[in-house]
Amino acid sequence: MTSLEDLKLEGLALAHKEDALPWEWGDWALKVQTHYGDHTLENWAMEIGKDFNRLCDYRKTSKAYEKGVRTPNLSWTHHYLVAPKENRLYWLKQAETHKWSVAQLKESVITAEVKQRDMAFALIHALEYLSKLETTPEEFIAECPTNLWKDVDPYLEHCAQWLSQLEEARNAKRP
């Protein structure tokens, strides 16, 4: 474990380094917080003239990505933007593959989240509608025109697989 004095000296050296990178600050803040707590980090931030909240952003981003996982072709800001996401590595890969700017990454994440939310609402409404049907599946099939099934069959198979995967994912998240 790095001593308290060594960490303080490291922070002072970073403060005097004009081109200190967010990753350097984040890794340092993570060591301080891990070994000595937020209170120490907050006090030292004031001593070295660094904004505590900014150090916390650096720290959280460094914590989200171990050194070997960071994508060197992307900025720290790319990493920061998706750090809270469970699928952050997916988004970094997309940004790297498509050479997205930070703004493009942000737009893609927001678009995907809106689409996912809309799909969830559609699913809820469809399931709610099905639950209120006053007919059994057998009665529904008996009353349904035969030529309709050629259009419905592929969807039924896909929905059955999807609902099964949804249930597995939901059960995996339960405590």
C-alpha positions as CSV (number, residue, x, y, z in Angstrom):
1,M,0.0,0.0,0.0
2,T,1.3,3.5,-0.9
3,S,1.9,5.6,2.2
4,L,-0.1,8.7,2.9
5,E,2.9,10.9,2.5
6,D,3.8,9.3,-0.9
7,L,0.3,9.8,-2.2
8,K,0.3,13.4,-1.1
9,L,3.6,14.0,-2.9
10,E,2.2,12.3,-6.0
11,G,-0.8,14.6,-5.9
12,L,1.4,17.7,-5.5
13,A,3.6,16.5,-8.4
14,L,0.4,16.1,-10.6
15,A,-0.7,19.6,-9.5
16,H,2.6,21.1,-10.8
17,K,2.5,19.1,-14.0
18,E,0.9,21.3,-16.6
19,D,-0.3,18.4,-18.9
20,A,-1.6,16.0,-16.2
21,L,-4.2,13.8,-17.9
22,P,-7.6,13.1,-16.4
23,W,-6.6,9.4,-16.2
24,E,-3.6,10.3,-14.0
25,W,-5.8,12.4,-11.7
26,G,-8.4,9.6,-11.6
27,D,-5.9,6.9,-10.8
28,W,-4.4,9.0,-8.1
29,A,-7.8,10.0,-6.6
30,L,-8.8,6.3,-6.7
31,K,-5.7,5.3,-4.6
32,V,-6.4,8.1,-2.1
33,Q,-10.1,7.3,-1.8
34,T,-9.5,3.5,-1.6
35,H,-6.9,3.7,1.1
36,Y,-7.9,6.8,3.1
37,G,-11.5,7.8,2.2
38,D,-13.3,10.7,0.6
39,H,-12.6,13.1,3.4
40,T,-8.8,12.8,2.8
41,L,-9.3,13.3,-0.9
42,E,-11.5,16.4,-0.3
43,N,-8.9,18.0,2.0
44,W,-6.1,17.3,-0.4
45,A,-8.1,18.7,-3.3
46,M,-8.3,22.0,-1.5
47,E,-4.6,21.9,-0.6
48,I,-3.5,21.4,-4.2
49,G,-6.1,23.7,-5.7
50,K,-8.0,21.0,-7.6
51,D,-11.8,20.9,-7.7
52,F,-13.0,18.0,-5.5
53,N,-16.1,17.2,-7.7
54,R,-13.9,17.1,-10.8
55,L,-11.5,14.7,-8.9
56,C,-14.5,12.5,-8.1
57,D,-15.4,12.4,-11.8
58,Y,-11.9,11.4,-12.7
59,R,-11.9,8.8,-9.9
60,K,-15.2,7.3,-10.9
61,T,-14.1,7.0,-14.5
62,S,-10.8,5.4,-13.5
63,K,-12.6,3.0,-11.3
64,A,-15.0,2.0,-14.1
65,Y,-12.1,1.1,-16.4
66,E,-8.9,-0.7,-15.3
67,K,-5.8,0.4,-17.2
68,G,-5.9,-2.5,-19.5
69,V,-9.5,-1.9,-20.5
70,R,-9.2,1.7,-21.5
71,T,-9.5,2.4,-25.2
72,P,-6.5,4.5,-26.2
73,N,-8.1,5.7,-29.5
74,L,-10.9,7.4,-27.5
75,S,-10.8,10.4,-25.2
76,W,-11.2,10.3,-21.5
77,T,-14.5,12.1,-22.1
78,H,-15.8,9.2,-24.2
79,H,-15.1,6.9,-21.3
80,Y,-16.6,9.3,-18.8
81,L,-19.8,9.6,-20.8
82,V,-20.6,5.9,-20.6
83,A,-18.9,4.9,-17.3
84,P,-22.2,4.6,-15.4
85,K,-23.6,2.2,-18.1
86,E,-23.5,-1.6,-17.6
87,N,-22.8,-2.0,-21.3
88,R,-20.1,0.7,-21.3
89,L,-17.5,-1.5,-23.1
90,Y,-20.0,-2.1,-25.9
91,W,-20.5,1.6,-26.4
92,L,-16.8,2.3,-26.4
93,K,-16.3,-0.4,-29.0
94,Q,-19.1,1.2,-31.1
95,A,-17.5,4.7,-30.8
96,E,-14.1,3.3,-31.7
97,T,-15.4,1.3,-34.7
98,H,-17.5,4.2,-36.1
99,K,-15.0,6.9,-35.1
100,W,-17.6,8.7,-33.2
101,S,-17.0,12.1,-31.5
102,V,-18.2,12.5,-27.9
103,A,-21.3,14.2,-29.2
104,Q,-22.1,11.3,-31.6
105,L,-21.6,8.8,-28.9
106,K,-23.9,10.7,-26.6
107,E,-26.5,10.9,-29.3
108,S,-26.3,7.2,-30.1
109,V,-26.6,6.2,-26.4
110,I,-29.6,8.5,-25.9
111,T,-31.3,7.2,-29.1
112,A,-30.7,3.6,-28.0
113,E,-32.1,4.3,-24.6
114,V,-35.2,6.0,-26.0
115,K,-35.7,3.1,-28.4
116,Q,-35.3,0.6,-25.6
117,R,-37.8,2.5,-23.4
118,D,-40.3,2.7,-26.3
119,M,-40.0,-1.0,-26.9
120,A,-40.5,-1.7,-23.2
121,F,-43.7,0.4,-23.3
122,A,-44.9,-1.4,-26.4
123,L,-44.3,-4.7,-24.8
124,I,-46.1,-3.7,-21.6
125,H,-49.1,-2.5,-23.6
126,A,-49.2,-5.6,-25.7
127,L,-49.0,-7.9,-22.7
128,E,-51.7,-5.8,-20.9
129,Y,-54.0,-6.1,-24.0
130,L,-53.4,-9.9,-24.1
131,S,-54.1,-10.2,-20.4
132,K,-57.5,-8.5,-20.9
133,L,-58.7,-10.7,-23.7
134,E,-61.8,-12.6,-22.7
135,T,-60.9,-15.5,-24.9
136,T,-58.6,-18.4,-24.4
137,P,-55.7,-19.0,-26.9
138,E,-57.6,-22.1,-28.1
139,E,-60.7,-20.1,-28.8
140,F,-58.6,-17.4,-30.5
141,I,-57.0,-19.9,-32.8
142,A,-60.3,-21.5,-33.6
143,E,-61.8,-18.2,-34.6
144,C,-58.8,-16.9,-36.5
145,P,-58.8,-17.2,-40.3
146,T,-56.3,-19.9,-41.5
147,N,-54.6,-17.6,-44.0
148,L,-53.6,-15.3,-41.2
149,W,-51.3,-17.8,-39.5
150,K,-48.7,-17.7,-42.3
151,D,-48.1,-14.1,-41.3
152,V,-48.3,-14.7,-37.6
153,D,-46.1,-17.8,-37.2
154,P,-42.7,-16.2,-37.6
155,Y,-43.7,-13.6,-35.0
156,L,-44.9,-16.1,-32.5
157,E,-41.7,-18.1,-32.7
158,H,-39.6,-14.9,-32.3
159,C,-41.8,-13.7,-29.4
160,A,-41.6,-17.0,-27.6
161,Q,-37.8,-17.0,-27.8
162,W,-37.6,-13.4,-26.8
163,L,-40.0,-13.7,-23.8
164,S,-37.9,-16.7,-22.6
165,Q,-34.7,-14.7,-22.8
166,L,-36.4,-11.8,-21.1
167,E,-37.5,-14.0,-18.2
168,E,-33.9,-15.4,-17.9
169,A,-32.4,-11.9,-17.9
170,R,-35.0,-10.7,-15.3
171,N,-34.3,-13.8,-13.0
172,A,-30.5,-13.2,-13.3
173,K,-30.9,-9.6,-12.0
174,R,-33.1,-10.6,-9.0
175,P,-31.2,-10.6,-5.7
